[in-house]
Amino acid sequence: MSVFDTGYRTIGEAPPGDAMSAQRAVGTDGTEAIVKTVKPLAPGSFLAEVPRLAAVIDPHLERVITWEGRGEVVLLATEPVPGDPFTALTTAPVAEPAAQVSSLGIDAALGLAALHDQGIVHGGIKPSTLIRDPRGGVVVVDACLAQAAGGADLTESSPPQAAAYVSPEEAMGRPLVPASDVYALGVVLYRLATGRLPFDGGNAEEVAQAHVGAPLMAPRQIQPDIPVALESVIVRCLEKDPQNRYANGRELVRALEGELAPTRVMAPPVAAPPPARRRRVWPWVVGVVVAAAVVLLALWAAGVFTSKVAVPNVVDMSLSKATTTLDNAGFKTGAVSYQQATGKAQGTVLSQSPAAAATAKKGSAVDLVAVGTSLQVVPNVVGMTQSAASSALAQAGLQLGSVTKVYSATAPSGVVTGQAPAEGLKVESGSPVAVTVSKGPKPAASPAPVAVPDVTNKAKADAVSALTSAGFTVVIDNVSSSTVPSGTVIDQTPSAGVLAEPGSTVTIVVSTGPPAPAPSASP
């Protein structure tokens, strides 16, 4: 049976992935492929991204051959990857040798680096998406598929394994970045090095919360034989704040290759022969030269003699391309701020500091200003899981705001039951959208719920007073509005009349007035 217009026909089942079914197929020229059937939340958006994914060619990354959209599903044909997933390595509670952990980590990070260099986030790194080929190398598979299908289900009803490899930002429903992949790979390396996962719990929600707030047990407390350098790399991968991790796969490769290089073993000093009757001068000269060389090398390693280099010009690039360009030139992306600009695409870099051609030390940060205040239409995320809502908002140029958990007799646990701002409202890019998420039916022993008062169209101070008097905690999201006066509540979640626990959070959306006019174009 042909599954593509290009002539691939199925010849049998293939092992299923996390977000798709898979079949073995063969083309008219005899080449084999794996055909994956993906059901993305937004098929059109996913199809638009597939060509970028297919253009990334790397020996450590599964290659996409062809693709096709069919209504709500997308078919991907990928080159077969021989070997076994890391699942076998992470099943038994046995630690792997440190040299093997670092070697596998370098290969996996190279696959991620190929994606990150093109501004693509894998979004689903775990043992099942890392294949160890017959030669002992690693190939990364299923890039972008998990997030396209809505991400991990992090509810109380899901098993703890569902959240074992999620980053703190995914657990909080935030957009993923290359450092999110670094975190997930760090969990894999922790598991390989220690024989244990860094965080565990009774269900996926508990594990996700541990990723966000629980302290990390140092790997050497579990396996004292782990080299200090390897522990340092793993611990940095697992920093809660993405800005404190390696920024992308390329930085992680450098760390694993550099910090884990075998330490030289110095030969024991050889006993000096009895001194000659006449002391010669040249051994003293050699000793002084060697000592000076050692000092100079130490100073060079500490960066004392690091020369400054020209900062590349990233103005008018997209943020993802600018980040890659700076990384390839040896710089880091610093603080990113946003402002309005007419005639430029969302995310386009408007200015940089230091400026292009200025000289700065390698490894220093370059701050960027990008286009980020164009108005976006708020999508409807009610009825989605929290992870799916986060993905839908990110695709709309927005971000998930505060999350309030409420009991619901009708909505399953983990499903979004309300949002603010409401669907259809136009807000600035990057604005937060607060959601209310079901906790399932209320247990008999829970405190009596309280009806949320209606504070829409009230002044901010009056709204806060009404909600706090009713026993709720208030979170304020500010958005611009051309129709609602500044300081007036536009929307709220949970909405008026919803029964919520005393002490739970109610998010109000407050107008800041019309958006600031775009700056005039420079002459």
C-alpha positions, 0 to 999 in steps of 0.5 A, spaced: 500 500 500 502 506 497 503 511 503 506 517 499 505 520 492 512 519 492 511 512 492 513 509 499 509 503 500 508 500 507 512 493 508 511 492 516 510 495 523 515 499 526 516 500 534 512 506 536 514 512 538 512 517 544 507 521 539 506 517 533 505 510 530 510 508 525 511 503 519 516 500 515 516 502 508 520 501 502 520 506 496 520 505 488 528 505 488 528 500 494 530 505 499 527 503 506 524 508 511 520 509 517 513 512 516 511 516 522 503 518 523 503 524 527 497 528 530 499 535 531 495 540 535 496 545 529 497 541 523 498 547 519 504 550 523 507 543 524 507 542 516 510 549 516 516 547 520 518 540 517 522 543 511 526 546 516 527 540 520 528 536 514 534 541 512 538 539 518 543 533 516 547 530 521 550 523 523 547 524 530 540 526 528 535 522 524 534 525 517 527 526 515 526 524 507 519 527 505 513 529 509 505 530 507 499 533 511 493 529 511 487 533 514 489 532 522 495 528 521 502 529 518 506 523 515 513 523 516 518 518 512 525 518 516 531 514 514 531 508 519 536 508 525 539 501 526 540 500 534 537 500 540 534 506 544 537 508 551 531 505 555 535 499 556 541 503 559 536 506 564 531 500 566 536 497 571 538 501 577 546 500 575 550 506 574 554 506 567 562 507 567 563 515 567 567 515 560 561 511 557 556 517 560 561 522 557 562 519 550 554 518 550 553 525 552 557 528 547 554 524 541 547 526 544 549 533 545 552 533 537 545 531 535 542 537 539 547 542 537 545 540 529 538 542 531 539 548 536 544 551 530 538 552 526 533 555 532 530 548 533 528 545 539 527 538 540 522 538 546 522 531 547 529 528 549 528 522 553 531 515 553 526 512 548 529 518 543 536 516 543 538 511 539 545 507 540 547 505 534 551 498 533 558 502 533 556 505 539 554 512 537 548 516 539 543 518 534 537 523 536 530 521 533 523 524 533 525 531 534 519 536 535 514 530 535 512 530 542 511 538 543 507 538 536 502 533 539 501 537 546 507 535 550 507 531 556 501 529 560 503 532 567 497 531 571 495 527 577 492 521 573 499 520 569 504 515 571 511 519 574 515 516 568 511 521 564 514 527 567 521 524 569 525 528 563 521 534 563 524 541 564 522 546 569 519 550 564 515 545 561 513 543 568 510 550 569 507 550 562 512 555 559 515 555 552 521 551 551 528 553 549 534 550 547 536 549 554 530 545 555 533 540 551 540 540 555 536 539 562 532 533 559 539 530 556 542 532 563 536 528 566 539 522 562 546 523 564 544 523 571 540 517 570 546 513 567 551 516 571 548 514 578 543 509 576 537 513 579 533 519 576 534 526 580 527 526 582 521 522 583 514 522 586 507 518 586 505 521 579 507 526 574 504 532 577 509 530 583 515 529 579 514 535 575 513 540 581 520 536 584 523 539 577 521 546 579 522 546 586 526 540 589 533 541 591 538 536 587 542 531 590 549 531 588 551 525 583 557 523 587 553 523 594 550 517 590 556 514 586 562 517 589 566 514 584 563 519 579 569 524 577 568 531 579 568 534 572 562 530 570 558 531 576 559 539 575 557 538 568 551 534 570 549 539 575 549 545 571 545 541 566 540 541 571 539 548 574 532 550 575 533 557 571 535 556 563 540 562 564 544 558 568 545 552 564 549 551 558 545 555 553 545 549 547 547 543 545 554 546 542 556 549 549 554 542 552 559 539 547 564 543 549 563 542 556 564 535 555 569 535 551 573 540 555 572 539 562 572 531 561 578 531 557 583 525 561 587 529 566 595 528 564 598 523 569 605 526 571 611 521 571 614 521 578 620 525 579 627 522 577 632 522 582 638 527 580 645 525 579 650 527 584 652 534 583 658 535 578 664 538 581 663 544 577 656 547 577 653 548 570 649 554 568 644 551 563 640 547 567 638 553 571 636 557 565 632 551 563 629 551 569 627 558 569 624 557 562 620 551 564 617 555 570 616 561 566 612 557 561 608 553 566 606 560 569 604 563 562 600 557 560 596 558 567 595 565 566 593 563 559 588 558 561 585 563 566 583 568 560 588 573 562 591 574 555 585 572 551 584 577 546 578 581 544 575 579 537 570 583 533 562 582 535 558 580 529 553 584 526 546 580 528 541 586 527 536 584 522 536 577 523 531 573 527 533 571 534 534 564 533 539 566 527 542 571 532 543 566 537 546 561 533 551 567 530 553 569 536 555 562 539 559 560 533 563 567 534 564 565 541 559 570 544 553 569 549 546 572 548 545 576 553 539 580 556 533 580 550 528 586 551 523 588 546 520 594 543 515 596 537 517 597 530 513 597 523 515 593 517 519 588 521 517 581 523 516 579 530 523 577 533 527 581 528 533 584 532 533 591 532 539 593 535 545 590 539 550 592 545 556 591 544 555 594 537 557 590 531 565 590 529 566 593 536 571 588 540 570 584 546 572 578 549 570 571 547 565 568 552 562 575 553 554 577 553 551 581 547 544 584 549 539 584 544 533 588 542 528 585 538 521 586 535 516 584 540 510 588 541 505 587 535 498 585 537 496 578 537 489 574 537 488 570 544 487 563 542 482 559 545 485 554 550 479 552 554 479 544 553 486 543 552 491 540 557 496 545 560 501 543 556 497 543 550 495 550 552 502 552 553 504 550 546 498 553 542 499 560 546 507 560 544 505 558 537 500 565 537 506 569 540 504 569 547 506 565 553 502 561 559 501 566 565 499 564 572 496 557 573 490 556 578 488 549 580 480 548 581 476 542 583 471 541 577 465 535 577 465 536 569 472 537 567 478 531 567 484 533 571 489 537 568 484 540 563 484 548 562 477 550 564 478 558 563 482 563 561 484 570 561 484 574 557 479 571 553 479 568 546 479 573 540 482 579 545 488 582 541 494 583 546 501 585 545 506 579 543 509 575 549 503 577 553 501 572 559 495 568 558 492 566 565 489 559 565 484 555 570 486 548 570 481 542 573 483 538 579 478 533 578 472 532 583 473 535 590 474 530 595 469 530 601 475 532 606 476 538 602 474 545 605 468 548 602 469 552 596 467 559 595 464 563 589 469 567 585 466 574 585 465 578 579 470 584 578 470 585 571 470 592 569 472 594 576 478 599 578 484 595 579 484 597 587 476 595 588 477 588 584 483 587 589 479 589 595 473 584 593 477 578 591 482 579 598 475 580 602 473 573 599 479 570 601 483 569 594 490 571 592 490 576 587 495 576 581 495 581 576 496 581 568 497 588 565 495 588 557 494 594 553 487 596 550 485 601 546 478 600 548 478 599 556 481 605 560 487 604 564 487 601 570 480 597 569 479 590 569 478 587 562 477 579 564 479 574 570 480 567 571 477 563 574 470 567 572 465 570 576 461 564 580 466 559 579 467 555 586 474 555 588 478 554 594 479 559 599 486 562 598 487 560 591 489 564 586 484 569 582 488 572 576 485 579 573 487 582 567 488 590 567 488 595 562 494 599 561 491 603 556 493 604 548 499 601 546 505 606 545 506 608 538 511 605 534 518 609 534 519 613 528 524 609 523 531 612 523 532 617 517 
